[in-house]
Structure formats: C-alpha cells, structure tokens
Amino acid sequence: MKYDPENTMLKPAILALVRQILTVAGTALVAKGYAQESEIEPVIGALLTIGSVVWSVTDKRTR
C-alpha cells in the first residue's frame, strides 16, 4: 500500500476528538457523583493508550 498523507494527518485529529469526548464523559460522571475526579484521569489515559495501540496494530496489518 502506498503512503497516504491524509491518513497520517487524520489519526491525530481523531485521537484529539476521542480525547475530548472522553473528557466530557468523565466530567459528566464526576458531576453526577458516579466517580471521583482522581479516578477519571487514569481511566481516560488508559483508554487512549489502548486505543492507540489497537489502531497502530490494525494499521500495520492492513498495509
């Protein structure tokens, strides 16, 4: 598969969007009292890390 600059530029934008969505969801959970603020940050970080690894592996396999 050839180099696709659009795909390269799209990944950071999608990850930024996912990060914002997770932050909003975490804020809502804290506001409703379902979670503590100190619990949300590590969960968001873990989800982003796992998502990045899955994305990277999937991208490498499709090439």
PyRosetta script that sets phi, psi and omega in degrees:
from pyrosetta import init, pose_from_sequence

init()
pose = pose_from_sequence("MKYDPENTMLKPAILALVRQILTVAGTALVAKGYAQESEIEPVIGALLTIGSVVWSVTDKRTR")
pose.set_psi(1, 140.3)
pose.set_omega(1, -176.8)
pose.set_phi(2, -84.1)
pose.set_psi(2, 164.4)
pose.set_omega(2, 179.8)
pose.set_phi(3, -64.5)
pose.set_psi(3, 130.5)
pose.set_omega(3, -178.5)
pose.set_phi(4, -121.6)
pose.set_psi(4, 99.9)
pose.set_omega(4, -177.5)
pose.set_phi(5, -63.0)
pose.set_psi(5, -28.0)
pose.set_omega(5, 178.2)
pose.set_phi(6, -63.8)
pose.set_psi(6, -44.4)
pose.set_omega(6, 179.5)
pose.set_phi(7, -63.8)
pose.set_psi(7, -38.0)
pose.set_omega(7, 179.9)
pose.set_phi(8, -64.9)
pose.set_psi(8, -38.6)
pose.set_omega(8, -179.1)
pose.set_phi(9, -81.3)
pose.set_psi(9, -23.5)
pose.set_omega(9, -177.1)
pose.set_phi(10, -74.7)
pose.set_psi(10, -35.0)
pose.set_omega(10, -176.5)
pose.set_phi(11, -57.3)
pose.set_psi(11, -50.9)
pose.set_omega(11, 179.2)
pose.set_phi(12, -62.2)
pose.set_psi(12, -34.2)
pose.set_omega(12, 179.4)
pose.set_phi(13, -67.4)
pose.set_psi(13, -42.1)
pose.set_omega(13, 179.3)
pose.set_phi(14, -67.7)
pose.set_psi(14, -41.7)
pose.set_omega(14, 178.5)
pose.set_phi(15, -63.7)
pose.set_psi(15, -37.0)
pose.set_omega(15, 176.9)
pose.set_phi(16, -65.4)
pose.set_psi(16, -40.6)
pose.set_omega(16, 178.0)
pose.set_phi(17, -64.6)
pose.set_psi(17, -43.9)
pose.set_omega(17, 178.7)
pose.set_phi(18, -62.5)
pose.set_psi(18, -41.4)
pose.set_omega(18, 179.0)
pose.set_phi(19, -59.8)
pose.set_psi(19, -43.2)
pose.set_omega(19, 179.6)
pose.set_phi(20, -66.3)
pose.set_psi(20, -41.0)
pose.set_omega(20, 178.9)
pose.set_phi(21, -63.3)
pose.set_psi(21, -43.3)
pose.set_omega(21, 178.7)
pose.set_phi(22, -65.1)
pose.set_psi(22, -37.1)
pose.set_omega(22, 178.1)
pose.set_phi(23, -64.9)
pose.set_psi(23, -43.1)
pose.set_omega(23, 178.1)
pose.set_phi(24, -64.3)
pose.set_psi(24, -42.9)
pose.set_omega(24, 178.9)
pose.set_phi(25, -64.0)
pose.set_psi(25, -41.6)
pose.set_omega(25, 178.0)
pose.set_phi(26, -64.1)
pose.set_psi(26, -40.4)
pose.set_omega(26, 177.5)
pose.set_phi(27, -62.7)
pose.set_psi(27, -40.6)
pose.set_omega(27, 178.6)
pose.set_phi(28, -64.5)
pose.set_psi(28, -40.9)
pose.set_omega(28, 178.7)
pose.set_phi(29, -63.7)
pose.set_psi(29, -39.7)
pose.set_omega(29, 178.4)
pose.set_phi(30, -68.3)
pose.set_psi(30, -42.6)
pose.set_omega(30, -179.1)
pose.set_phi(31, -63.0)
pose.set_psi(31, -36.6)
pose.set_omega(31, 179.5)
pose.set_phi(32, -80.0)
pose.set_psi(32, -10.9)
pose.set_omega(32, 178.7)
pose.set_phi(33, 87.1)
pose.set_psi(33, 12.0)
pose.set_omega(33, -179.9)
pose.set_phi(34, -79.6)
pose.set_psi(34, -20.4)
pose.set_omega(34, -177.7)
pose.set_phi(35, -149.1)
pose.set_psi(35, 159.6)
pose.set_omega(35, 175.2)
pose.set_phi(36, -90.7)
pose.set_psi(36, 151.4)
pose.set_omega(36, -180.0)
pose.set_phi(37, -59.2)
pose.set_psi(37, -37.5)
pose.set_omega(37, -178.4)
pose.set_phi(38, -68.2)
pose.set_psi(38, -18.5)
pose.set_omega(38, 178.8)
pose.set_phi(39, -85.8)
pose.set_psi(39, -27.0)
pose.set_omega(39, -172.3)
pose.set_phi(40, -73.6)
pose.set_psi(40, -43.9)
pose.set_omega(40, -176.6)
pose.set_phi(41, -56.7)
pose.set_psi(41, -49.4)
pose.set_omega(41, 179.3)
pose.set_phi(42, -63.7)
pose.set_psi(42, -34.0)
pose.set_omega(42, 179.3)
pose.set_phi(43, -66.4)
pose.set_psi(43, -44.9)
pose.set_omega(43, 178.3)
pose.set_phi(44, -61.6)
pose.set_psi(44, -44.5)
pose.set_omega(44, 178.4)
pose.set_phi(45, -60.3)
pose.set_psi(45, -42.9)
pose.set_omega(45, 179.7)
pose.set_phi(46, -64.8)
pose.set_psi(46, -43.4)
pose.set_omega(46, 179.5)
pose.set_phi(47, -62.8)
pose.set_psi(47, -41.7)
pose.set_omega(47, 178.1)
pose.set_phi(48, -65.4)
pose.set_psi(48, -39.2)
pose.set_omega(48, 178.9)
pose.set_phi(49, -64.9)
pose.set_psi(49, -47.9)
pose.set_omega(49, 179.4)
pose.set_phi(50, -62.5)
pose.set_psi(50, -42.9)
pose.set_omega(50, 179.1)
pose.set_phi(51, -62.2)
pose.set_psi(51, -40.7)
pose.set_omega(51, 178.9)
pose.set_phi(52, -65.1)
pose.set_psi(52, -40.8)
pose.set_omega(52, 179.7)
pose.set_phi(53, -65.9)
pose.set_psi(53, -45.6)
pose.set_omega(53, 179.0)
pose.set_phi(54, -60.9)
pose.set_psi(54, -44.5)
pose.set_omega(54, 179.6)
pose.set_phi(55, -60.8)
pose.set_psi(55, -45.8)
pose.set_omega(55, -178.5)
pose.set_phi(56, -62.2)
pose.set_psi(56, -45.6)
pose.set_omega(56, 179.7)
pose.set_phi(57, -63.3)
pose.set_psi(57, -44.3)
pose.set_omega(57, 179.3)
pose.set_phi(58, -61.9)
pose.set_psi(58, -42.6)
pose.set_omega(58, -179.8)
pose.set_phi(59, -64.1)
pose.set_psi(59, -40.7)
pose.set_omega(59, -179.4)
pose.set_phi(60, -67.4)
pose.set_psi(60, -35.7)
pose.set_omega(60, -179.2)
pose.set_phi(61, -72.0)
pose.set_psi(61, -29.4)
pose.set_omega(61, -178.3)
pose.set_phi(62, -82.1)
pose.set_psi(62, -9.4)
pose.set_omega(62, 179.9)
pose.set_phi(63, -85.3)
pose.dump_pdb("model.pdb")
